[in-house]
Amino acid sequence: MRSALATLVLVVAVGGAQAQQQLPTVPELLTAELKATLACDGSGDPAVIREQCRLRDRLGGRLAQAGYCWGRKGQTDEKKEWHACQPDSIYEDDIEAVSR
C-alpha cells in the first residue's frame, strides 16, 4: 500500500512539474508584450515603468526566438508590428547589438 501511494505521489509530482515547464504560446507572448509596452510607455511610478520596459525587452527576445520579427524593412515605426519573420522582415541581431 505504501509503495502504491509513493508511486502515485511521484506520478502527480512529475506531471505537475511538466505542466509548470510548458512554454507560453506565441499569442500569449504577444499579449504580454503589448501589455508591457503600454505600461512602459505610460506614466506613473518610474520603478514600475523601468520594470515593464525590461519585461517588454525580454518578451521581445522570446518572440524573436519563436521566429517573430518587429517590423519590415522600410516601414515607419508607427506601422511596425510583430509578425512571423519573412524575407523582408527586420531581424534583431543580438550579437551585433551587444557589440555596439
Stockholm file with secondary structure:
# STOCKHOLM 1.0

chainA/1-100         MRSALATLVLVVAVGGAQAQQQLPTVPELLTAELKATLACDGSGDPAVIREQCRLRDRLGGRLAQAGYCWGRKGQTDEKKEWHACQPDSIYEDDIEAVSR
#=GR chainA/1-100 SS CHHHHHHHHHHHHHHHHHHHTCCCCHHHHHHHHHHHHHHHHSCSCHHHHHHHHHHHHHHHHHHHHTTEEECBTTCCGGGCCEEECCTTBCCCCHHHHHHC
#=GC SS_cons         CHHHHHHHHHHHHHHHHHHHTCCCCHHHHHHHHHHHHHHHHSCSCHHHHHHHHHHHHHHHHHHHHTTEEECBTTCCGGGCCEEECCTTBCCCCHHHHHHC
//
